[in-house]
Amino acid sequence: MSIDPRVALSSLTTALEEHLIAASNRRGDGDPSVEAAFFAVADAFEVYEDALYEAYNEVTPLQVFDDEDEEDEEADVDDDEDLEIVEE
């Protein structure tokens, strides 16, 4: 079952608004309401991106990074630090 991109966009907008509210009411680092809102935005974005692609064969210029992406980036940085440049 495909989702109408307009419905998915509306859900994404709502998730972004809820994230703003949670962030503005933050009660310290690691506030669970901010974390939940963060993941709701990521999930809503992925649904919107899929719906947009399915309906119009189009994507946005945005990308959601997950923990695996961060770990990969950290590994790349570590690998770069291990490289030694040898000039001849």
N, C-alpha and C positions, 0 to 999 in steps of 0.2 A: 504494500500500500504506500503510495507516494503522498508526501505532505505538500500542500500548497506553499510556495516560497513566501507568500505574504503572511500566512499564519505563522510560519517559522520565524520570519522577521519580527513579527509582533511579540513572539515569545522571547526572542533575543533582546528586544528593547526592554521588555519587562524585567528580564534577568539583569540587564545593565542598571536599570533604575533601582532594583533591589540591592544590587552590589553597592551602589552609591550610598544608599540609606544605611546599609550595614557598616560601610567604611566610616561614614560620618558619626556613627554611634559606637565605634570601636571601643572596647574596654580592655585595651592592652594588646601586646603581641600575642599571636596565636588565638585570637578571638574566634571561637567556633562558628559564630554567625557570619563572620567575614569569609572564613574558609569555605563554608557551605555556599555562600553567594558567589565566590570565586569559581567554584566547580560548576555551579548552575550556569554561569556565563559561558564557560568552556563547553559544556554540554549543549546549550542552546545554540551556540555558534556552529558547532559541528552539524547539528540538525539542519540549520539554515544553509550551511555550505552544501550539504548533500542535496537538499531540496532544490537549491539554485542550480546545481550541476545537473540534476536529473531533469528539471523542467527546461532549462535553457542552455545546457552545456557550457556553463559559465561558472567562474570562481571569483572569490574576493582576493584582494592583495594581502590578506591577513593570515596568520598562522598561529595555532595553539601549540605551545610547548608543554610537554609533560615531563615528569621526573626522568624518564629514560633519555629524553633529548638533553636535559641538563647534565646527566651523567656522561653522555657521549661528548658534549662540549668540554667538560672538565677533563676527560680522557684525552681529547685532542690537544688541549693546552698542556697537559702533562707530557704528551708525546713530543710536542714542539720544544718543550724545555729540555728534553733529553737529547735533542738533535745537536750535533756539533758541526759547525761550519769549518771546513778545512779549505784553505786557499793554497793553491799550488803556485 
